[in-house]
């Protein structure tokens, strides 16, 4: 690695924790040993390396951390990256995505409110209030926040509707005041938040786990399944109305029922399981 790239890498890692720096440098060194010192790397260098890690039995989280480190190396080389982590990560099976316990979600919130960084508060607020996927949080930007109207625009994954949500008062200053100064490794951040809250993570417990708990709790608290689907801005409610008979005529209601998003948010916030923890 030449001096200029090493200098750029040092600047990118400047404000990261010592553990993050150590982990990134470990992964970068291993990738360079595997792929060799080249002027540029193509996507197949990265795919082959990640495939090797998968063959070695490394976890999805481990491979994602390695990919994040390689992505930073390419940034230091000013080389564009043509693939995302979703292209190379082993797909999680539905049964492999655990639901985090409600008490543990509240412990995470309490910990970041009292001891967390601005970034940790921002991303945990997005996760616990709206149930965003990690990929949706990663592409959030300043221009998505409309302070005057008190809303945040979410760019959905997996074909969902565009999500424009109200920002509730308890987290307004956290979301509206976020500075977006530099990128973040959300996988390592989630682990750090769990450590801060002294919450022992179960295997494969990731950002998706609070999302699952939020949906479960909303239904348990009496929010209609159709309203939960509308709050999540899912394209349709087929995923949560499959318990109905296919010929049930009331299922057609789902096709035509589209209340105003603001009204949906206000109703859900009244029964939201974690909003009060941000007070």
C-alpha positions as CSV (number, residue, x, y, z in Angstrom):
1,X,0.0,0.0,0.0
2,X,1.5,3.3,-1.0
3,X,1.9,6.3,1.3
4,X,-1.0,8.3,-0.2
5,X,-3.5,5.5,0.2
6,X,-2.3,4.9,3.7
7,X,-2.7,8.6,4.5
8,X,-6.2,8.6,3.1
9,X,-7.1,5.5,5.0
10,X,-5.8,7.2,8.2
11,X,-8.0,10.2,7.6
12,X,-11.1,8.0,7.0
13,X,-10.4,6.1,10.3
14,X,-9.4,9.2,12.2
15,X,-12.6,9.5,14.3
16,X,-13.3,5.8,14.7
17,X,-12.8,3.9,17.9
18,X,-9.6,2.0,18.5
19,X,-11.5,-1.3,18.2
20,X,-13.0,-0.3,14.9
21,X,-9.6,0.8,13.5
22,X,-8.0,-2.5,14.6
23,X,-10.8,-4.5,13.0
24,X,-10.7,-2.6,9.7
25,X,-6.9,-2.8,9.4
26,X,-7.1,-6.5,10.1
27,X,-9.7,-7.1,7.4
28,X,-7.8,-4.9,4.9
29,X,-4.5,-6.7,5.5
30,X,-6.2,-10.0,5.0
31,X,-7.9,-8.9,1.8
32,X,-4.6,-7.5,0.4
33,X,-2.9,-10.8,1.3
34,X,-5.6,-12.7,-0.6
35,X,-6.0,-10.4,-3.7
36,X,-2.5,-9.0,-3.9
37,X,-1.3,-5.5,-4.2
38,X,-3.0,-4.1,-7.4
39,X,-3.6,-0.8,-8.9
40,X,-7.3,-1.5,-8.7
41,X,-9.7,-4.2,-7.5
42,X,-12.7,-5.5,-9.4
43,X,-15.9,-6.9,-7.9
44,X,-14.8,-10.4,-8.4
45,X,-11.8,-9.9,-6.1
46,X,-14.2,-8.9,-3.4
47,X,-16.8,-11.7,-4.2
48,X,-14.0,-14.4,-4.1
49,X,-12.7,-13.1,-0.8
50,X,-16.2,-13.0,0.8
51,X,-16.9,-16.5,-0.6
52,X,-13.7,-17.7,1.0
53,X,-14.8,-16.3,4.4
54,X,-18.2,-18.0,4.0
55,X,-16.5,-21.3,3.1
56,X,-14.5,-20.9,6.3
57,X,-17.7,-20.8,8.2
58,X,-17.5,-17.1,9.2
59,X,-20.7,-15.4,10.3
60,X,-22.8,-13.1,8.2
61,X,-21.9,-10.2,10.5
62,X,-18.1,-11.1,10.2
63,X,-18.4,-11.0,6.4
64,X,-20.3,-7.8,6.4
65,X,-17.6,-6.2,8.6
66,X,-14.9,-7.4,6.2
67,X,-16.9,-5.9,3.3
68,X,-17.1,-2.6,5.1
69,X,-13.4,-2.5,5.6
70,X,-12.8,-3.3,1.9
71,X,-15.2,-0.5,1.0
72,X,-13.2,1.9,3.0
73,X,-10.0,0.7,1.3
74,X,-11.5,1.5,-2.1
75,X,-12.6,4.9,-0.8
76,X,-9.0,5.6,0.2
77,X,-7.9,4.5,-3.3
78,X,-10.6,6.7,-4.8
79,X,-11.9,3.7,-6.6
80,X,-15.7,3.3,-7.2
81,X,-17.4,0.2,-5.7
82,X,-19.8,-1.5,-8.1
83,X,-21.5,-3.8,-5.6
84,X,-23.1,-3.5,-2.2
85,X,-23.1,-5.8,0.8
86,X,-26.5,-7.2,-0.2
87,X,-24.9,-8.6,-3.4
88,X,-22.4,-10.7,-1.5
89,X,-23.7,-11.5,2.0
90,X,-25.2,-15.0,2.6
91,X,-29.0,-14.6,2.8
92,X,-30.5,-14.9,6.2
93,X,-33.3,-17.4,6.5
94,X,-36.4,-16.1,8.2
95,X,-35.9,-18.4,11.2
96,X,-32.3,-17.0,11.7
97,X,-33.5,-13.5,12.4
98,X,-34.4,-13.4,16.1
99,X,-36.8,-10.9,17.7
100,X,-35.2,-8.8,20.4
101,X,-36.9,-8.8,23.8
102,X,-38.9,-5.7,24.6
103,X,-37.0,-5.0,27.8
104,X,-33.7,-5.2,25.9
105,X,-34.8,-2.7,23.3
106,X,-35.7,-0.3,26.2
107,X,-32.3,-0.9,27.7
108,X,-30.6,0.1,24.5
109,X,-32.6,3.3,24.4
110,X,-31.8,4.1,28.0
111,X,-28.1,3.5,27.4
112,X,-27.7,5.7,24.3
113,X,-29.8,8.5,25.9
114,X,-27.5,8.6,28.9
115,X,-24.1,7.6,27.4
116,X,-24.4,7.2,23.6
117,X,-23.0,9.4,20.8
118,X,-25.1,11.5,18.5
119,X,-24.8,8.9,15.8
120,X,-25.9,6.1,18.2
121,X,-28.9,8.0,19.3
122,X,-29.9,8.9,15.7
123,X,-29.7,5.4,14.3
124,X,-31.3,3.7,17.3
125,X,-34.2,6.2,17.1
126,X,-34.7,5.3,13.4
127,X,-34.7,1.6,14.3
128,X,-36.9,1.7,17.4
129,X,-39.4,4.3,16.2
130,X,-39.9,3.4,12.6
131,X,-38.5,-0.1,12.4
132,X,-36.2,0.7,9.5
133,X,-34.0,-1.9,7.9
134,X,-30.3,-1.4,8.1
135,X,-30.0,-0.6,4.4
136,X,-32.6,2.1,4.7
137,X,-30.7,3.7,7.6
138,X,-27.4,3.6,5.7
139,X,-28.8,5.7,2.8
140,X,-30.5,8.3,5.0
141,X,-29.3,11.9,4.3
142,X,-29.8,15.4,5.5
143,X,-32.1,16.2,2.5
144,X,-34.6,13.6,3.7
145,X,-35.4,15.6,6.8
146,X,-38.0,18.4,6.5
147,X,-37.7,20.4,9.7
148,X,-40.6,22.8,8.7
149,X,-43.1,20.0,8.2
150,X,-41.6,17.7,10.9
151,X,-41.1,14.7,8.6
152,X,-38.4,12.3,7.5
153,X,-38.4,10.6,4.1
154,X,-37.3,7.0,4.0
155,X,-36.1,5.3,0.9
156,X,-37.5,1.8,1.2
157,X,-36.0,-1.5,0.2
158,X,-37.8,-4.5,-1.2
159,X,-40.3,-2.6,-3.2
160,X,-42.2,-0.9,-0.4
161,X,-44.0,2.5,-0.7
162,X,-42.0,5.7,-0.2
163,X,-42.1,6.4,3.5
164,X,-42.6,9.9,4.7
165,X,-43.1,9.8,8.5
166,X,-43.9,12.3,11.1
167,X,-41.0,12.9,13.6
168,X,-42.6,12.6,17.1
169,X,-41.6,15.1,19.7
170,X,-39.5,12.8,21.9
171,X,-36.9,12.2,19.1
172,X,-37.4,15.4,17.1
173,X,-34.2,17.0,18.3
174,X,-32.2,13.8,17.7
175,X,-33.4,13.3,14.1
176,X,-33.8,16.9,13.0
177,X,-30.5,17.9,14.6
178,X,-28.3,15.1,13.2
179,X,-25.3,16.4,11.3
180,X,-24.6,13.4,8.9
181,X,-20.8,14.1,9.2
182,X,-19.2,11.0,7.7
183,X,-20.2,7.3,7.4
184,X,-20.7,4.7,10.1
185,X,-20.3,1.0,10.3
186,X,-23.8,0.1,11.6
187,X,-23.0,-3.5,12.3
188,X,-20.3,-2.5,14.7
189,X,-22.4,0.3,16.1
190,X,-25.2,-2.2,17.0
191,X,-22.7,-4.4,18.9
192,X,-21.3,-1.3,20.7
193,X,-24.8,-0.2,21.7
194,X,-25.6,-3.6,23.1
195,X,-22.3,-3.6,25.0
196,X,-23.1,-0.1,26.3
197,X,-26.5,-1.4,27.6
198,X,-25.0,-4.6,28.9
199,X,-27.4,-6.5,26.7
200,X,-26.1,-9.9,25.7
201,X,-26.7,-10.3,22.0
202,X,-28.1,-13.7,20.8
203,X,-26.6,-15.2,17.7
204,X,-27.6,-13.3,14.6
205,X,-29.3,-10.6,16.6
206,X,-28.9,-7.5,14.4
207,X,-30.7,-4.2,13.6
208,X,-33.6,-6.3,12.2
209,X,-34.3,-7.7,15.6
210,X,-35.8,-4.4,17.2
211,X,-37.8,-4.0,13.9
212,X,-39.4,-7.4,14.5
213,X,-40.1,-6.6,18.2
214,X,-41.7,-3.3,17.2
215,X,-44.1,-5.0,14.8
216,X,-44.9,-7.7,17.3
217,X,-45.6,-5.2,20.1
218,X,-47.8,-2.9,17.9
219,X,-50.1,-5.9,17.1
220,X,-50.0,-7.0,20.8
221,X,-51.1,-3.5,21.9
222,X,-54.2,-3.6,19.7
223,X,-53.0,-1.8,16.5
224,X,-54.8,-3.4,13.6
225,X,-52.7,-5.6,11.4
226,X,-53.7,-3.4,8.4
227,X,-52.6,-0.3,10.3
228,X,-49.2,-1.9,11.1
229,X,-48.8,-2.6,7.4
230,X,-49.6,1.0,6.5
231,X,-47.2,2.3,9.2
232,X,-44.5,0.2,7.7
233,X,-45.6,1.5,4.3
234,X,-45.6,-2.0,2.9
235,X,-46.8,-2.2,-0.7
236,X,-49.8,-4.2,0.3
237,X,-50.9,-6.1,3.3
238,X,-50.7,-9.6,1.8
239,X,-47.9,-10.5,4.2
240,X,-50.0,-10.1,7.3
241,X,-53.4,-11.1,6.0
242,X,-52.5,-14.5,4.7
243,X,-54.2,-16.0,7.7
244,X,-57.5,-15.1,5.9
245,X,-59.2,-17.5,3.5
246,X,-58.3,-16.7,0.0
247,X,-62.0,-16.2,-0.9
248,X,-62.8,-14.0,2.1
249,X,-64.5,-10.9,0.6
250,X,-63.3,-8.7,3.4
251,X,-59.7,-9.2,2.2
252,X,-60.6,-6.8,-0.6
253,X,-60.7,-4.1,1.9
254,X,-56.9,-4.2,2.1
255,X,-56.7,-3.5,-1.6
256,X,-58.6,-0.2,-1.3
257,X,-57.9,0.9,2.2
258,X,-55.3,3.7,2.1
259,X,-55.6,6.2,4.9
260,X,-53.4,9.3,5.1
261,X,-49.9,8.6,6.3
262,X,-50.1,11.3,8.9
263,X,-53.2,9.8,10.4
264,X,-51.6,6.4,10.5
265,X,-48.5,7.7,12.2
266,X,-50.5,9.6,14.8
267,X,-52.6,6.5,15.6
268,X,-49.5,4.2,15.9
269,X,-47.6,6.7,18.0
270,X,-50.4,6.6,20.6
271,X,-49.7,2.9,21.2
272,X,-46.1,2.8,20.2
273,X,-44.1,0.5,22.6
274,X,-40.8,2.4,22.6
275,X,-41.7,6.1,22.0
276,X,-42.1,6.7,25.7
277,X,-38.6,5.4,26.4
278,X,-37.2,8.4,24.5
279,X,-39.0,10.9,26.7
